[in-house]
Amino acid sequence: MTRHTAQARQLLRKMLRGRTIQFEPTIENGEVGYRFRGEASISELLAGSITLPLMVASPTGFETFLS
C-alpha cells in the first residue's frame, strides 16, 4: 500500500463508506505502535458480473451410485 498510495486511499474509501476507525496508541515490548478497530465492507470491491455458459456437458463415464 505504500507504493501505490492513491490506489490504497481509494480502496479504503470504498471499504469504509463513512465508517470510522478508532486508533489507540500502544507500547509492546518497547515498540510504539497503534491498535485499531472499526468496521469495513468488501462488497463494493467484489461487485461485478459474470457470464455463464448456456449448455454444459456431463463428463464421460458418469455413473450413479445407489445407497
N, C-alpha and C positions, 0 to 999 in steps of 0.2 A: 504494500500500500504506500510505502514511502517513495517508491519510484514513479508512481502514477497518481499523484496527489489529487488532481482534478477528477479523475475517474473514481477514486476512492471516496471523495466527498459526495459525488453524485450517487454512488451506491448507498452510502449511509443515509442520505436524504430520503431515498426510496424506502429503505428499510425502517427508518424511524417514523416518518409521516407525522410529525408534530409531537411525538412522544419524547419524554425527557430521559436522560441518563444521569444517574447520581454517581458522583466520584467521591471517594473517601481516601485521603492520604494515609499511607501505611509505611511502617518500617518493619521489615522482616529480615532477620539475620544481618542486620546492619545496612541493608539496602533500602533506599527510599523508593516508593512507588505509589500506585493508586489502585484501589479496588473499585470496580464499577459494577453497577447493576441497572437494569432497565428492561424494557420490552421492545422487541423488534419483530418485523414480519418479513418473510421472504416471498410472500405471494406475488408482489409486484415484480420480483426478479424472475419468477417461474411462469409468468403469464405468457401464453403463446398459443399456437395451433399446430396440429399435425394432420397429415393426410393418411388414411388407412386404405389398404387395397380393397377392391370391391369383391374379389374372389380369392379363396385360399384353397390349397390342395392338401390332402392328408398325406402323411408320409407312407412310403411303401412298406409292406409287412405289418401294417397296423392290425392288432388282434384285440378282441375284447375278452376280458377275464371275468368270469362269473364267480361270485363268492358263495 
